[in-house]
């Protein structure tokens, strides 16, 4: 009985010790989140490492479906509809599968994102989008598989995939302008300073109808007794873009005076530079 008790104690102690040991995962989980325009994008994936191995054409064979990472399927989630190539993807979550080749990869967005690994064969009914992307060589080895969201604009971004000496990027587009325009139309049914100002500065930044932007910025400024120097700065830029350099200079001088009073060196310089650029003194 005494031996049995000692054996049970030793076994319990061993299990307890083992339960406290943590080791790093060989392919640790990674997650990136990014706002592109007004769309939330999240990518969850695992990150295998080279460990002295040849990756593409060996560990990851050419011409075969790859899970694009390790462990569970790599997943991308879009909060709004996006466009990949010529295909619109509905808001939601997709697995990203790839078929690497030496010069190009086929990148596949797949509706069945649960589970691990890639299927032996794709179910075409679950293929939401396909796009071919060129391979760009990298001069240094990327030791850990890395996914990034690159080249971000208000209307698009690129899902980048890097490993070994290879980079592949897939562009997706978001309907930012459509959402903002709808928001502007809704807000302008009963607009105030903030709505007119936001609409005008958006039109300026996106190169839209500058005369409409000028109309809105003037309405915004008419609604405040003391516009701030950064607001006047935007108004002057809109005037200059519309071709009204004389009006732009007058407004820039007001912004300069307000910035000088506030002690903001950046806006003092920007206004002085613009006044000079527009032919003022």
C-alpha positions in Angstrom: 0.0 0.0 0.0 2.8 2.4 0.9 4.5 1.8 -2.5 1.2 2.4 -4.3 0.7 5.7 -2.4 4.3 6.8 -3.4 3.7 5.8 -7.0 0.4 7.8 -7.2 2.1 10.8 -5.5 5.0 10.7 -8.0 2.7 10.4 -10.9 0.6 13.4 -9.7 3.8 15.4 -9.2 5.0 14.6 -12.7 1.6 15.6 -14.3 1.6 18.8 -12.3 5.1 19.7 -13.4 4.3 18.9 -17.0 1.2 21.0 -16.9 3.3 24.0 -16.0 5.7 23.7 -19.0 5.0 26.0 -21.9 6.9 25.9 -25.2 6.7 28.2 -28.2 4.7 27.1 -31.2 6.8 26.3 -34.2 4.4 28.3 -36.4 3.1 31.0 -34.1 -0.3 32.6 -34.7 -0.4 36.1 -36.1 -3.2 38.7 -36.7 -3.2 42.0 -38.4 -6.0 44.5 -38.5 -6.2 47.6 -40.8 -8.8 50.1 -41.8 -8.8 50.7 -45.5 -11.0 53.7 -46.4 -14.0 52.9 -44.2 -13.6 49.1 -44.3 -12.2 47.0 -41.5 -9.9 44.3 -42.7 -8.5 41.5 -40.4 -6.2 38.6 -41.3 -5.5 35.7 -39.0 -2.8 33.2 -40.0 0.1 31.1 -38.7 3.7 31.9 -39.4 6.0 29.0 -40.3 9.8 29.7 -40.5 12.4 28.7 -43.0 14.8 26.9 -40.6 17.3 26.3 -43.3 14.8 24.8 -45.6 14.1 25.6 -49.3 10.5 26.8 -49.3 9.0 27.4 -52.7 9.3 24.5 -55.2 10.2 22.2 -52.3 8.5 22.5 -48.9 5.7 24.3 -50.7 5.5 22.6 -54.1 4.7 24.5 -57.2 1.4 23.8 -58.8 -0.4 22.5 -55.6 -2.9 24.1 -53.3 -1.2 25.7 -50.3 -3.0 26.7 -47.1 -0.9 30.0 -47.2 0.6 29.5 -43.8 0.4 26.7 -41.3 -2.0 25.1 -38.9 -5.6 26.5 -39.3 -6.6 28.0 -42.6 -5.5 31.6 -43.2 -8.6 33.8 -42.9 -9.4 37.3 -44.1 -12.4 39.2 -42.9 -13.9 42.3 -44.6 -16.5 44.5 -42.9 -17.9 45.7 -46.3 -18.0 44.3 -49.8 -14.7 44.5 -51.6 -13.5 43.9 -55.2 -10.7 41.5 -56.0 -9.8 41.5 -59.7 -13.1 41.7 -61.4 -15.0 39.9 -58.7 -17.0 41.5 -55.8 -16.6 39.7 -52.5 -19.4 40.1 -50.1 -18.6 41.3 -46.5 -17.6 38.3 -44.5 -14.7 35.9 -43.8 -12.8 33.8 -46.4 -9.9 31.4 -46.4 -7.0 32.4 -48.5 -5.5 29.5 -50.5 -2.7 29.9 -53.0 -1.3 27.8 -55.8 2.3 29.0 -56.1 4.3 28.8 -59.3 7.8 30.2 -60.1 6.6 33.3 -61.8 3.0 33.8 -60.6 0.6 32.6 -57.9 -3.0 31.9 -58.1 -4.7 33.4 -55.1 -8.1 32.0 -54.1 -10.7 33.4 -51.7 -12.7 30.4 -50.4 -16.0 30.6 -48.5 -15.2 27.5 -46.3 -12.6 29.0 -43.9 -13.0 26.6 -41.0 -10.6 23.8 -40.2 -7.0 23.2 -40.9 -5.0 22.7 -44.1 -6.1 23.0 -47.7 -8.5 20.6 -49.4 -7.1 18.0 -51.8 -9.4 19.5 -54.4 -11.3 22.8 -54.4 -15.1 22.8 -54.4 -15.8 25.3 -57.2 -19.0 26.3 -55.5 -17.0 27.7 -52.6 -14.5 29.7 -54.7 -15.6 33.3 -54.2 -12.8 34.8 -56.2 -9.6 33.9 -58.1 -6.8 36.2 -59.2 -3.3 35.7 -60.6 -0.5 37.7 -59.0 3.1 38.1 -60.2 6.0 36.9 -58.0 8.5 39.6 -57.1 12.0 38.5 -55.9 13.4 39.8 -52.6 17.1 40.3 -52.2 17.1 39.0 -48.6 15.5 35.9 -47.1 12.3 36.5 -45.1 12.7 33.9 -42.4 9.1 33.8 -41.2 6.1 33.7 -43.4 4.6 37.2 -43.3 1.3 38.7 -44.5 0.9 42.4 -44.6 -1.6 45.0 -45.8 0.3 47.4 -48.1 -0.1 50.4 -50.4 -3.1 51.7 -48.5 -5.2 54.4 -50.1 -8.7 55.6 -49.4 -10.0 53.1 -52.0 -7.7 50.2 -52.1 -4.9 48.2 -50.5 -2.7 45.1 -51.2 -2.6 41.9 -49.3 1.1 41.1 -49.3 2.6 37.7 -48.7 6.3 37.3 -48.1 8.5 34.3 -47.4 12.0 33.2 -48.4 12.9 35.5 -51.2 9.4 35.9 -52.6 6.8 38.7 -52.4 3.3 38.3 -53.9 0.6 41.0 -53.6 -3.1 41.0 -54.3 -5.0 44.3 -54.6 -8.5 44.7 -53.3 -10.7 47.7 -53.7 -13.2 49.1 -51.2 -16.3 51.3 -52.0 -15.2 54.2 -49.9 -16.4 56.9 -52.3 -19.8 55.3 -52.5 -20.1 55.2 -48.7 -18.9 58.7 -48.2 -21.1 60.1 -50.9 -24.1 58.4 -49.4 -23.1 59.8 -46.0 -22.7 63.3 -47.4 -26.1 63.1 -49.1 -27.7 62.0 -45.9 -26.0 64.6 -43.8 -26.7 67.5 -46.1 -30.4 67.0 -45.7 -29.9 68.9 -42.5 -26.3 70.0 -42.5 -24.3 72.1 -40.1 -20.7 73.3 -40.0 -19.2 69.9 -39.4 -21.1 68.3 -42.3 -20.3 71.0 -44.8 -16.7 71.1 -43.7 -16.2 67.3 -43.8 -17.8 67.1 -47.2 -15.7 69.9 -48.7 -12.4 68.6 -47.4 -13.2 65.1 -48.6 -14.0 66.4 -52.1 -10.6 68.3 -52.0 -8.6 65.3 -50.9 -10.2 62.9 -53.4 -10.0 65.3 -56.4 -13.8 65.5 -56.8 -16.0 68.5 -57.9 -13.9 71.4 -56.6 -16.6 73.9 -57.2 -19.0 71.9 -55.0 -16.3 71.8 -52.4 -15.9 75.5 -52.6 -19.6 76.0 -52.1 -19.7 73.7 -49.1 -16.6 75.2 -47.4 -18.1 78.7 -47.8 -21.3 77.5 -46.2 -19.3 75.9 -43.4 -17.4 79.1 -42.7 -20.5 81.2 -42.7 -21.8 79.1 -39.8 -18.9 79.9 -37.4 -17.8 83.3 -36.0 -14.2 82.4 -35.5 -12.9 79.7 -37.8 -9.7 78.0 -36.6 -6.5 78.4 -38.6 -6.5 74.8 -39.8 -10.1 75.3 -41.1 -9.1 78.4 -42.9 -6.1 76.5 -44.3 -8.4 74.0 -45.9 -10.6 76.8 -47.3 -7.6 78.5 -48.9 -6.5 75.2 -50.5 -10.0 74.7 -52.0 -10.0 78.2 -53.4 -6.5 77.7 -54.9 -7.6 74.4 -56.4 -10.7 76.0 -57.9 -8.4 78.7 -59.6 -9.3 81.6 -57.3 -5.7 82.4 -56.2 -6.6 85.9 -55.1 -9.3 84.5 -52.7 -6.9 81.8 -51.6 -4.2 84.3 -50.6 -6.7 86.4 -48.6 -7.9 83.4 -46.7 -4.3 82.1 -46.2 -3.4 85.4 -44.6 -6.2 85.0 -42.2 -5.0 81.4 -41.4 -1.5 82.8 -41.0 -2.6 85.4 -38.5 -4.6 82.9 -36.5 -1.7 80.4 -36.6 0.7 83.1 -35.5 -1.5 84.0 -32.6 -1.7 80.3 -31.6 2.0 79.8 -32.0 1.7 77.0 -34.5 5.0 77.0 -36.5 3.9 74.3 -38.9 0.8 76.3 -40.1 2.8 79.5 -40.2 5.3 77.9 -42.6 2.6 76.2 -44.7 0.6 79.4 -45.1 3.7 81.5 -45.9 4.8 78.9 -48.5 1.4 78.9 -50.1 1.0 82.6 -50.2 4.3 82.8 -52.0 3.4 80.0 -54.4 0.1 81.7 -55.3 1.8 85.0 -56.0 1.0 86.9 -52.8 3.3 88.9 -50.6 
